[in-house]
Amino acid sequence: MGLFGRQLIDIIEWLDNTNDTIAYRFERSDNEIKQGAKLIVRPGQKAVFVNEGFVADEFTEGTYELYTRNLPILTSLKSWKYGFESPFKAEVYFFSTRIFSDLKWGTSNPIMIRDNEMGPVRIRAFGSYSIRVSDPRFLLEQVIGTDGLFQVHEISNHLRNVIVPSVTSWVASSGIALLDFAANYRQMGDQVKAAVQNDFTPLGVEIAQLTIENISLPKNVEEALDKRSSMGILGDMQQYTQYQTAEAIENFSQQPGGSNPGMGMGMGMAMGQQMANAMQPQSAPAAPPPPPTANQWYMSKNGQQIGPAAPHQLAQQGLTPETLVWCQGMPSWQPAAQVPALASALPASPPPVPPPTAAPPPPPIADAPPPPPADETPEWYIFRSGDRTGPFTKSQLVEQGVTGRTNVWRNGQGDWQRARDIPDLADVITD
């Protein structure tokens, strides 16, 4: 028995056998801590002494002999009836400062975003994150309180509710094309991590890592993309059909003793017909269908469907060569530049620059400014938001806010192109 018949605590330590305990209050009931008791704080731990609701002292890893004379804050909080050599009471909280990893986050509901290529679309996102205790005092005061055993699941839901809105906001405002998300997962994770850290700091918690594992589309949209990719891989559908037919005939002929004469004859006739068609001169392609009548055209602009309308009405609504259009009889939406019937409704291309005359230039006049350098010739036109402006010099393109996605044109160029696809503009276009 110790002083006054009560058991005295002489070793204070915490051995954690779990993987998800953040904080543990040392069990002592009414036991008192004797003078000279040992406090053992192991690597990856911190200890906090609490007396009567106030944080008294904090200890990092190491072994300490506890005396009231070397606990200055605790000494100032208590009145020592028996002097500095008497036992004392204090609540001791141990904190694990290791990284708690593989915590999951995800959107509970789809996020509606506006994609530059697909228009409005719903997506889901999920990933993982890891945390560690950065300030035990804040965590004890703001979150734990009197909880004697505080585990990860008690705070993970709150942290997840902080992460998901930040991810949603960043994705919606990033301007990154949906098909380019996978190439930017690391950048997105780093920027969201920096944004949510401001919300974690007051809780005494640091977010060590945040990863975006996947951003997925609805199942029907994924199936449509798969079909579109498959059609691009197959290429010429007529050649693919001929190849499939030849493969089927060869496989049929190799079946042992089970051939059907009627089926073999039919397949042979089909193959012969294909060979005959291949040997005949190709006929001229069929003429395009007549233009649709008025009030049959639709266009997609800023994620909204406009129509039905006549071609000249589409032009009044800001029709551009890149605008997606559709009318009855078309299998899918197509850019207006690929629809011959709408050629008259599209804005006219810039007039060609006249060729230079063969005569040499006149001699320079005294005190006249020198001619501009070749790369400063005002020869560039811009097509943006349905309006064509120009001509501009290369330096003026920068002043006009031209980006890599802006459509530009100059004399000698066959069609409008994005600025990032023109090598001559690489030194003035930065994105």
C-alpha positions as CSV (number, residue, x, y, z in Angstrom):
1,M,0.0,0.0,0.0
2,G,1.2,3.5,-0.7
3,L,0.7,6.8,1.0
4,F,-2.6,7.1,3.0
5,G,-3.4,3.5,2.1
6,R,-3.9,4.2,-1.6
7,Q,-2.0,2.6,-4.4
8,L,0.4,4.9,-6.2
9,I,1.1,4.8,-9.9
10,D,4.8,4.6,-10.7
11,I,4.9,3.8,-14.4
12,I,2.7,5.6,-17.0
13,E,2.9,4.2,-20.6
14,W,0.7,3.1,-23.5
15,L,1.2,0.1,-25.7
16,D,-1.2,0.2,-28.6
17,N,-2.2,-3.1,-30.2
18,T,-4.7,-1.5,-32.6
19,N,-4.3,0.3,-35.9
20,D,-7.0,2.8,-35.6
21,T,-6.7,4.4,-32.1
22,I,-5.8,8.1,-32.2
23,A,-6.0,9.0,-28.5
24,Y,-6.1,6.9,-25.2
25,R,-6.7,8.2,-21.7
26,F,-4.4,6.3,-19.2
27,E,-6.6,4.2,-16.9
28,R,-5.9,5.1,-13.3
29,S,-9.3,5.3,-11.5
30,D,-8.5,7.1,-8.2
31,N,-4.9,6.1,-8.2
32,E,-2.4,8.8,-7.6
33,I,0.9,9.5,-9.4
34,K,3.8,9.4,-7.0
35,Q,6.8,11.6,-7.1
36,G,9.5,10.2,-9.3
37,A,7.1,8.1,-11.3
38,K,8.3,7.3,-14.9
39,L,6.4,8.5,-17.9
40,I,7.4,6.6,-21.1
41,V,6.4,8.2,-24.4
42,R,7.3,5.9,-27.3
43,P,8.2,6.9,-30.8
44,G,5.1,8.0,-32.7
45,Q,3.4,9.2,-29.5
46,K,2.7,12.3,-27.5
47,A,1.4,12.6,-23.9
48,V,-0.8,15.4,-22.5
49,F,-1.5,16.0,-18.8
50,V,-4.9,17.5,-18.0
51,N,-5.8,18.8,-14.6
52,E,-9.3,20.0,-13.7
53,G,-10.2,20.7,-17.4
54,F,-7.0,22.5,-18.3
55,V,-4.1,21.2,-20.4
56,A,-1.2,21.2,-18.0
57,D,1.9,19.8,-19.8
58,E,2.8,18.1,-23.1
59,F,5.5,15.5,-23.6
60,T,7.1,14.2,-26.8
61,E,8.8,10.8,-27.1
62,G,11.2,9.9,-24.3
63,T,11.3,8.8,-20.7
64,Y,10.6,11.3,-17.9
65,E,10.8,11.2,-14.1
66,L,7.8,13.2,-12.8
67,Y,8.2,15.6,-9.9
68,T,5.9,18.4,-9.2
69,R,8.9,20.7,-9.2
70,N,9.6,20.0,-12.9
71,L,5.9,20.3,-13.9
72,P,5.6,24.0,-13.8
73,I,2.2,24.4,-15.4
74,L,0.7,21.7,-13.3
75,T,2.3,23.1,-10.2
76,S,0.7,26.5,-10.9
77,L,-2.7,25.0,-11.3
78,K,-2.8,23.0,-8.0
79,S,-2.4,23.8,-4.4
80,W,0.0,21.2,-2.8
81,K,-1.3,20.4,0.6
82,Y,1.6,18.1,1.5
83,G,4.4,20.0,-0.3
84,F,6.2,19.1,-3.5
85,E,6.9,15.5,-2.4
86,S,3.3,14.5,-2.1
87,P,1.6,12.4,-4.7
88,F,-0.6,14.1,-7.3
89,K,-3.5,13.4,-9.6
90,A,-3.8,14.3,-13.3
91,E,-5.5,12.8,-16.4
92,V,-2.9,11.6,-18.9
93,Y,-3.9,11.3,-22.6
94,F,-1.6,9.5,-25.0
95,F,-1.8,10.5,-28.7
96,S,-0.6,8.4,-31.7
97,T,1.2,10.7,-34.1
98,R,1.7,8.0,-36.8
99,I,0.0,8.3,-40.2
100,F,-3.5,6.7,-40.4
101,S,-3.7,5.7,-44.1
102,D,-6.2,4.1,-46.5
103,L,-9.2,6.2,-45.4
104,K,-11.8,6.4,-48.1
105,W,-13.8,9.2,-49.5
106,G,-16.4,9.4,-52.3
107,T,-19.4,11.3,-53.6
108,S,-22.7,10.0,-52.3
109,N,-24.6,11.5,-55.2
110,P,-23.5,12.2,-58.8
111,I,-21.9,15.6,-59.6
112,M,-23.4,17.6,-62.5
113,I,-20.7,19.4,-64.5
114,R,-20.5,21.1,-67.9
115,D,-17.9,19.5,-70.2
116,N,-16.6,21.4,-73.2
117,E,-17.0,18.3,-75.5
118,M,-19.9,16.3,-74.0
119,G,-22.0,19.1,-72.5
120,P,-23.8,18.6,-69.2
121,V,-22.9,15.2,-67.7
122,R,-23.0,13.5,-64.3
123,I,-19.9,12.0,-62.7
124,R,-18.9,10.2,-59.5
125,A,-15.5,10.5,-57.8
126,F,-13.8,8.5,-55.1
127,G,-10.3,8.0,-53.6
128,S,-8.4,7.7,-50.4
129,Y,-6.6,10.0,-47.9
130,S,-4.4,9.7,-44.8
131,I,-4.1,11.9,-41.7
132,R,-2.0,12.4,-38.6
133,V,-2.3,14.3,-35.4
134,S,-0.5,17.7,-35.7
135,D,-1.6,19.4,-32.5
136,P,-2.8,17.1,-29.6
137,R,-4.0,20.2,-27.6
138,F,-6.4,21.3,-30.4
139,L,-7.7,17.8,-31.0
140,L,-8.3,17.3,-27.3
141,E,-10.1,20.6,-26.8
142,Q,-12.1,20.7,-30.1
143,V,-13.0,17.1,-30.8
144,I,-12.1,14.5,-28.1
145,G,-13.2,16.2,-24.9
146,T,-13.7,13.5,-22.2
147,D,-13.6,10.5,-24.6
148,G,-11.2,8.0,-23.1
149,L,-10.7,6.0,-26.3
150,F,-10.8,8.0,-29.6
151,Q,-10.6,6.1,-32.8
152,V,-10.3,7.0,-36.5
153,H,-13.9,6.2,-37.4
154,E,-15.1,8.8,-34.9
155,I,-13.6,11.7,-37.0
156,S,-13.3,10.1,-40.5
157,N,-17.0,10.9,-41.4
158,H,-16.5,14.6,-40.6
159,L,-13.2,14.7,-42.6
160,R,-14.9,13.0,-45.5
161,N,-17.7,15.6,-45.5
162,V,-15.0,18.3,-45.7
163,I,-13.1,16.6,-48.6
164,V,-16.0,15.8,-50.9
165,P,-17.3,19.4,-51.4
166,S,-13.7,20.6,-52.1
167,V,-13.3,17.9,-54.8
168,T,-16.7,18.7,-56.3
169,S,-15.8,22.5,-56.4
170,W,-12.4,21.9,-58.0
171,V,-13.6,19.4,-60.6
172,A,-16.5,21.7,-61.6
173,S,-14.3,24.8,-62.0
174,S,-11.1,23.2,-63.4
175,G,-12.1,23.4,-67.1
176,I,-10.3,20.2,-67.8
177,A,-12.0,18.0,-70.5
178,L,-13.6,14.9,-69.1
179,L,-11.5,12.6,-71.2
180,D,-8.4,14.3,-69.8
181,F,-9.2,13.8,-66.1
182,A,-7.1,10.6,-65.8
183,A,-4.0,12.5,-66.8
184,N,-4.6,15.1,-64.1
185,Y,-5.5,12.9,-61.0
186,R,-2.2,13.7,-59.2
187,Q,-2.5,17.5,-59.8
188,M,-6.2,17.4,-58.7
189,G,-5.3,15.5,-55.5
190,D,-2.5,17.9,-54.6
191,Q,-4.7,21.0,-55.1
192,V,-7.6,19.6,-53.2
193,K,-5.3,18.5,-50.3
194,A,-4.0,22.1,-50.0
195,A,-7.6,23.5,-50.0
196,V,-8.9,21.2,-47.3
197,Q,-5.9,21.6,-45.0
198,N,-7.3,25.0,-43.9
199,D,-10.3,23.1,-42.5
200,F,-8.3,20.4,-40.8
201,T,-5.8,22.6,-39.0
202,P,-8.2,24.0,-36.3
203,L,-9.0,20.4,-35.4
204,G,-5.4,19.6,-34.7
205,V,-5.2,17.2,-37.7
206,E,-3.0,17.3,-40.7
207,I,-3.9,15.6,-44.0
208,A,-0.8,13.7,-45.1
209,Q,-2.0,12.6,-48.5
210,L,-5.1,12.7,-50.7
211,T,-5.5,10.7,-53.9
212,I,-8.2,10.6,-56.6
213,E,-8.5,7.0,-57.7
214,N,-11.3,7.3,-60.2
215,I,-13.8,9.7,-61.8
216,S,-16.5,7.7,-63.4
217,L,-19.4,8.3,-65.8
218,P,-22.9,6.9,-65.8
219,K,-23.1,3.4,-67.3
220,N,-25.0,4.4,-70.4
221,V,-22.5,7.2,-71.2
222,E,-19.6,4.7,-70.8
223,E,-21.3,2.3,-73.1
224,A,-21.8,5.0,-75.7
225,L,-18.1,6.0,-75.5
226,D,-17.1,2.3,-75.9
227,K,-19.2,2.0,-79.1
228,R,-17.6,5.2,-80.4
229,S,-14.1,3.9,-79.7
230,S,-14.9,0.5,-81.3
231,M,-16.1,2.2,-84.5
232,G,-12.9,4.2,-84.7
233,I,-10.8,1.1,-84.3
234,L,-12.7,-0.9,-86.9
235,G,-12.3,1.8,-89.6
236,D,-13.8,0.8,-93.0
237,M,-16.9,-1.2,-92.1
238,Q,-17.2,-2.7,-95.6
239,Q,-13.7,-4.1,-95.5
240,Y,-14.3,-5.4,-92.0
241,T,-17.5,-7.2,-93.2
242,Q,-15.6,-8.8,-96.1
243,Y,-12.9,-10.0,-93.8
244,Q,-15.4,-11.5,-91.4
245,T,-17.2,-13.4,-94.3
246,A,-13.9,-14.8,-95.5
247,E,-13.0,-16.0,-92.0
248,A,-16.3,-17.7,-91.6
249,I,-16.0,-19.6,-94.9
250,E,-12.5,-20.8,-94.0
251,N,-13.6,-22.0,-90.6
252,F,-16.6,-23.7,-92.1
253,S,-14.5,-25.6,-94.7
254,Q,-12.2,-26.9,-91.9
255,Q,-15.0,-28.6,-90.0
256,P,-14.5,-32.4,-90.3
257,G,-17.3,-34.2,-92.1
258,G,-20.0,-31.9,-90.9
259,S,-20.4,-29.5,-93.8
260,N,-23.8,-28.6,-95.1
261,P,-23.8,-28.5,-99.0
262,G,-26.6,-26.0,-99.0
263,M,-24.9,-23.7,-96.6
264,G,-21.5,-24.0,-98.4
265,M,-23.2,-23.1,-101.6
266,G,-24.8,-20.1,-100.1
267,M,-21.6,-18.9,-98.5
268,G,-19.8,-19.4,-101.8
269,M,-22.3,-17.4,-103.7
270,A,-22.1,-14.6,-101.2
271,M,-18.3,-14.5,-101.5
272,G,-18.5,-14.6,-105.3
273,Q,-20.9,-11.7,-105.3
274,Q,-18.5,-9.7,-103.1
275,M,-15.6,-10.5,-105.4
276,A,-17.6,-9.5,-108.4
277,N,-18.5,-6.2,-106.7
278,A,-14.9,-5.6,-105.9
279,M,-13.8,-6.1,-109.5
280,Q,-16.4,-3.7,-110.9
281,P,-15.5,0.0,-111.2
282,Q,-16.6,1.9,-108.2
283,S,-19.7,4.0,-108.9
284,A,-19.7,7.7,-108.0
285,P,-20.8,8.4,-104.5
286,A,-24.5,9.1,-104.0
287,A,-25.5,12.7,-104.1
288,P,-26.1,14.3,-100.7
289,P,-29.7,14.4,-99.6
290,P,-31.6,17.6,-100.3
291,P,-31.4,20.3,-97.6
292,P,-34.0,19.9,-94.9
293,T,-37.0,22.1,-94.9
294,A,-37.3,25.0,-92.5
295,N,-37.8,24.5,-88.8
296,Q,-36.2,21.1,-88.8
297,W,-32.7,21.9,-87.4
298,Y,-31.5,21.8,-83.8
299,M,-28.2,23.1,-82.3
300,S,-26.5,22.6,-79.0
301,K,-25.2,25.7,-77.4
302,N,-23.8,26.1,-73.8
303,G,-25.4,22.7,-72.9
304,Q,-28.9,23.8,-74.1
305,Q,-30.8,22.5,-77.1
306,I,-32.1,25.2,-79.5
307,G,-34.6,24.5,-82.2
308,P,-36.4,23.6,-84.3
309,A,-35.2,26.4,-86.5
310,A,-34.3,27.3,-90.1
311,P,-30.6,27.6,-91.1
312,H,-30.7,31.4,-91.1
313,Q,-32.2,31.3,-87.6
314,L,-29.4,29.1,-86.4
315,A,-26.9,31.7,-87.7
316,Q,-28.7,34.4,-85.6
317,Q,-28.2,32.2,-82.6
318,G,-24.4,32.2,-83.0
319,L,-23.9,29.1,-85.2
320,T,-20.2,28.3,-85.7
321,P,-18.4,25.6,-87.6
322,E,-17.8,23.7,-84.3
323,T,-21.4,23.9,-83.1
324,L,-23.1,20.5,-82.9
325,V,-26.3,20.3,-85.0
326,W,-28.9,17.7,-85.8
327,C,-32.0,17.2,-88.0
328,Q,-34.3,14.3,-88.7
329,G,-32.5,11.6,-90.6
330,M,-29.1,12.2,-89.2
331,P,-27.7,9.3,-87.1
332,S,-26.1,11.6,-84.5
333,W,-25.1,15.2,-83.7
334,Q,-22.3,16.5,-86.0
335,P,-20.3,19.8,-86.2
336,A,-22.0,22.3,-88.5
337,A,-18.8,22.4,-90.7
338,Q,-19.4,18.8,-91.7
339,V,-23.0,19.4,-92.8
340,P,-23.1,20.8,-96.4
341,A,-26.7,22.0,-96.0
342,L,-25.6,24.5,-93.4
343,A,-22.7,26.0,-95.4
344,S,-24.6,29.1,-96.3
345,A,-25.5,29.7,-92.7
346,L,-21.9,29.6,-91.4
347,P,-19.9,32.9,-91.1
348,A,-17.7,33.6,-94.1
349,S,-14.1,32.8,-93.8
350,P,-11.6,35.7,-93.8
351,P,-10.7,37.1,-97.2
352,P,-7.4,35.9,-98.6
353,V,-4.5,38.2,-98.4
354,P,-3.5,39.5,-101.9
355,P,-0.1,38.2,-103.1
356,P,2.7,40.7,-103.0
357,T,3.5,42.6,-106.2
358,A,6.5,41.7,-108.2
359,A,7.8,45.3,-108.1
360,P,10.5,46.0,-105.6
361,P,9.5,48.2,-102.6
362,P,10.2,52.0,-102.9
363,P,13.4,53.3,-101.2
364,P,12.9,54.3,-97.6
365,I,12.0,57.9,-96.9
366,A,14.3,59.9,-94.6
367,D,13.2,59.8,-90.9
368,A,10.5,57.2,-91.8
369,P,10.1,54.3,-89.4
370,P,11.5,50.9,-90.5
371,P,9.0,48.3,-91.8
372,P,7.7,45.9,-89.1
373,P,9.5,42.6,-88.8
374,A,8.0,39.6,-90.7
375,D,6.5,38.1,-87.6
376,E,4.6,41.4,-86.8
377,T,2.6,41.4,-90.1
378,P,-1.1,41.8,-89.3
379,E,-2.2,38.6,-91.0
380,W,-3.9,36.6,-88.2
381,Y,-7.7,36.4,-87.8
382,I,-9.6,35.1,-84.7
383,F,-12.9,33.3,-84.6
384,R,-14.4,33.3,-81.1
385,S,-18.0,33.3,-79.7
386,G,-19.4,33.5,-83.2
387,D,-17.4,36.6,-84.2
388,R,-14.5,36.9,-86.6
389,T,-12.0,39.7,-85.8
390,G,-8.6,40.7,-87.4
391,P,-6.2,41.0,-88.9
392,F,-3.7,41.0,-86.0
393,T,0.0,40.6,-85.5
394,K,1.4,37.8,-83.4
395,S,2.0,40.1,-80.5
396,Q,-1.5,41.5,-80.8
397,L,-2.9,37.9,-80.5
398,V,-1.5,37.9,-77.0
399,E,-3.2,41.2,-76.2
400,Q,-6.5,39.7,-77.6
401,G,-6.3,36.9,-75.0
402,V,-5.7,34.1,-77.5
403,T,-5.3,30.7,-75.8
404,G,-4.3,27.4,-77.2
405,R,-7.9,26.5,-77.8
406,T,-8.8,29.7,-79.8
407,N,-9.5,29.2,-83.6
408,V,-7.2,31.2,-85.8
409,W,-6.6,31.6,-89.5
410,R,-4.2,33.4,-92.0
411,N,-3.7,33.4,-95.7
412,G,-2.5,30.1,-97.1
413,Q,-4.1,28.1,-94.3
414,G,-6.8,25.7,-95.5
415,D,-9.1,25.9,-92.5
416,W,-9.5,27.3,-89.1
417,Q,-7.2,25.7,-86.6
418,R,-6.6,25.8,-82.8
419,A,-3.7,28.1,-82.0
420,R,-1.9,25.3,-80.1
421,D,-1.7,23.2,-83.4
422,I,0.2,26.0,-85.3
423,P,4.0,25.8,-84.8
424,D,4.4,29.5,-85.7
425,L,2.4,30.5,-82.6
426,A,4.2,28.3,-80.1
427,D,6.3,31.3,-78.8
428,V,3.2,33.4,-78.0
429,I,0.7,30.9,-76.8
430,T,1.4,29.6,-73.3
431,D,-1.4,27.1,-72.6
